[in-house]
Amino acid sequence: MLAIIGGSGLGALANFEVTHRQIVRTPYGDPSAPLALGNVAGVQVLFLARHGYGHTIPPHEVNYRANLWALRELGAKEVVSVSSVGGIRAAFAPGEIVIPDQLLDYTWGRKATYFEAGAPVTHVDFTEPYSRALRARILAAAKACGERVFDGGVYAAVQGPRLETAAEVNRLERDGADLVGMTGMPEAVLAREIDLEYAAIAVVGNHAAGRAGSRKGIEMEKVEDVLRRTMDRVRRIIEELAKR
């Protein structure tokens, strides 16, 4: 079953016919919200609002372990993460959609593994942090519904909840980052640890700090407007993906 984790700008799926919501208890605490089960284009799908339905949970306090565990408990095999990001690469302007293929992790203090408390030491391969097959299906879905997306990009996961300084964005670029967001890790590696196919749809809400239109600061009202408009395109991609 396909599961969608909605981030900032995607607290719900407009094309999602909810059949019921289910509270799931996990060994790692409670997920961000009850899981919604329903249909997209006649296909059963799971949906979870990463920040809660009232958008009250900041990125560094999201219970990523509980979220992914709960999705798997309800039958998810594939997880698509939708998140808003800042664009570092010049081509990644506000309103663009990127399907990243690599990431850099700058987060700290987050529960980042299931292998603890006496569990055997386990090293998971993370050479390609996103599922190649699921990425290909997302790209094919976007093409099928006529939505332009960028194939590939390096997502830098930072701690948040504050935004970055211009100097920090310069450092991220030197490190090879194309995008900056706050929720890409440990979500991706936790999915890998419990054998969930995982890929991301990154929606550029703004130029990163110090770049182009954000040279003197980031105007959050403009970001929210961009996300509101662009998420409609993401919904179309997800609807097409669900059919595949």
C-alpha positions in Angstrom: 0.0 0.0 0.0 1.1 3.5 -0.7 1.5 6.0 2.1 1.9 9.7 1.9 3.5 11.8 4.6 2.4 15.4 4.2 4.6 18.2 5.4 4.2 22.0 5.5 1.6 23.0 2.9 0.1 19.5 2.6 -1.8 18.9 5.7 -4.5 17.0 3.8 -5.1 15.6 0.3 -7.9 17.3 -1.5 -8.3 14.3 -3.8 -8.3 11.8 -0.9 -11.6 10.2 0.1 -11.1 9.3 3.8 -12.9 6.1 4.9 -11.7 6.3 8.5 -9.0 7.5 10.8 -7.1 5.2 13.1 -5.0 5.8 16.2 -2.0 3.6 16.2 0.1 2.9 19.3 3.8 2.0 18.7 6.7 0.9 20.8 8.2 4.4 20.1 5.3 6.5 21.3 2.5 8.1 19.4 2.6 9.2 15.7 2.1 12.9 14.8 -1.7 12.3 14.3 -4.2 9.5 13.7 -3.6 7.9 10.3 -6.1 8.5 7.6 -7.1 5.6 5.4 -9.0 6.1 2.2 -8.9 6.2 -1.5 -7.2 8.2 -4.2 -8.4 7.5 -7.7 -10.1 4.4 -6.3 -6.9 3.1 -4.9 -6.4 2.5 -1.1 -3.9 5.0 0.4 -2.6 6.0 3.8 -2.0 9.6 4.8 -0.2 11.1 7.8 0.2 14.7 8.6 3.9 14.9 9.7 3.3 18.1 11.8 -0.1 17.1 13.1 -3.4 18.2 11.7 -3.1 21.5 13.4 0.5 21.9 12.2 1.7 22.1 15.8 4.7 19.8 15.8 8.0 21.5 14.8 10.5 19.5 12.7 12.9 18.7 15.5 10.1 17.3 17.7 8.4 15.0 15.1 8.4 11.4 16.3 9.8 10.0 13.1 10.1 6.5 14.5 6.5 6.3 15.5 5.3 7.7 12.3 7.0 5.2 10.0 6.3 2.3 12.4 2.6 3.1 12.4 2.5 3.3 8.6 4.1 -0.1 8.3 1.7 -1.5 10.9 -1.2 -0.5 8.8 0.2 -2.1 5.7 2.3 0.5 4.0 5.0 -0.8 1.7 5.9 2.5 0.0 6.2 6.0 1.5 6.2 9.2 -0.4 7.3 12.2 1.7 6.1 15.6 0.7 8.0 18.6 2.1 8.6 22.2 1.5 12.2 23.3 1.0 14.4 26.3 0.2 16.1 26.3 -3.2 19.9 26.7 -3.2 20.6 25.8 -6.8 19.6 28.7 -9.0 17.2 26.6 -11.2 15.3 25.5 -8.1 13.1 28.7 -7.8 9.9 29.1 -5.8 7.2 26.9 -7.2 9.5 24.2 -8.7 9.1 20.5 -7.7 12.2 18.4 -7.2 12.5 14.6 -6.7 15.8 14.5 -4.8 18.2 11.6 -5.2 20.7 12.3 -2.5 20.8 14.0 0.9 23.1 15.5 3.5 22.3 15.2 7.2 23.0 18.2 9.5 20.4 17.3 12.2 21.3 16.4 15.7 19.6 15.0 18.8 16.8 13.2 17.0 16.0 9.5 17.5 17.6 8.3 14.3 17.6 4.5 14.5 15.4 1.6 15.6 18.6 -0.4 16.5 19.2 0.5 20.1 18.4 -0.6 23.7 20.2 -4.0 23.3 19.3 -4.6 19.6 22.1 -6.1 17.5 24.4 -3.6 15.9 23.1 -3.2 12.4 24.6 -1.1 9.6 22.1 -0.4 6.7 23.4 0.5 3.3 22.4 4.1 2.6 24.4 4.8 -0.6 21.2 5.7 -2.3 18.9 7.2 0.4 15.8 7.1 -1.8 14.2 4.2 -3.5 15.3 4.1 -7.1 12.1 2.3 -8.2 9.7 4.6 -6.3 11.5 7.7 -7.6 11.1 6.4 -11.2 7.4 5.9 -10.6 7.0 9.4 -9.3 8.8 10.8 -12.3 6.6 8.7 -14.6 3.5 9.9 -12.8 4.5 13.6 -13.2 5.2 13.1 -16.9 1.9 11.3 -17.4 -0.1 14.2 -15.9 2.0 16.9 -17.5 3.6 18.3 -14.4 7.2 19.5 -14.7 9.5 18.2 -12.0 13.3 18.1 -11.6 14.9 14.7 -11.6 17.5 14.7 -8.9 19.0 17.0 -6.4 20.8 16.9 -3.0 18.6 17.6 -0.1 20.3 19.1 3.0 18.4 18.2 6.2 18.9 20.9 8.9 17.7 21.0 12.5 15.3 23.9 12.5 12.9 25.2 13.4 14.7 28.5 12.6 15.6 29.2 9.0 19.2 29.3 7.9 21.6 32.2 7.8 23.0 33.3 4.4 26.5 32.0 5.5 25.0 28.6 6.4 23.4 28.4 3.0 26.8 29.2 1.4 28.3 26.4 3.4 25.6 24.0 2.3 26.2 24.9 -1.3 30.0 24.2 -0.9 29.0 20.8 0.6 27.0 20.1 -2.6 23.5 20.8 -1.4 20.8 21.9 -3.9 17.9 22.2 -1.5 17.5 22.8 2.2 14.7 21.4 4.5 14.1 20.3 8.0 12.4 16.9 7.8 14.4 14.7 5.4 16.3 13.0 8.2 16.0 10.7 10.1 12.8 9.9 8.2 14.7 8.5 5.2 17.0 6.2 7.1 14.3 5.0 9.5 12.3 3.9 6.4 15.3 2.0 5.2 15.8 0.2 8.5 12.2 -1.2 8.4 12.2 -2.1 4.7 9.9 0.6 3.5 10.4 1.9 0.0 10.9 5.7 0.5 11.1 8.7 -1.8 10.5 12.4 -1.5 8.7 15.2 -3.4 10.3 18.5 -2.5 8.4 21.6 -3.2 10.5 24.8 -3.4 8.7 27.5 -1.4 11.4 30.1 -1.5 15.0 30.9 -2.5 17.3 29.9 0.4 18.5 32.6 2.7 20.8 35.2 0.9 19.8 34.0 -2.6 17.8 35.9 -5.3 14.4 37.0 -3.8 15.6 36.0 -0.3 18.7 38.1 -0.4 17.5 40.4 2.3 15.2 38.0 4.1 12.5 35.4 3.6 8.9 36.6 3.6 6.8 33.8 5.0 3.5 35.1 3.5 5.0 34.7 0.1 6.2 31.2 0.9 2.7 30.1 2.1 1.2 31.5 -1.1 3.7 29.6 -3.3 3.1 26.3 -1.4 -0.6 26.7 -1.6 -0.5 27.0 -5.4 2.2 24.4 -5.9 0.6 21.7 -3.7 -2.3 21.4 -6.2 0.3 20.2 -8.7 1.7 17.7 -6.1 -1.8 16.3 -5.5 -2.2 15.6 -9.2 1.1 13.8 -9.3 0.1 11.7 -6.2 -3.2 10.8 -7.8 -1.5 9.6 -10.9 1.1 7.7 -8.8 -1.7 5.9 -6.9 -2.9 4.4 -10.1 0.4 2.8 -11.0 
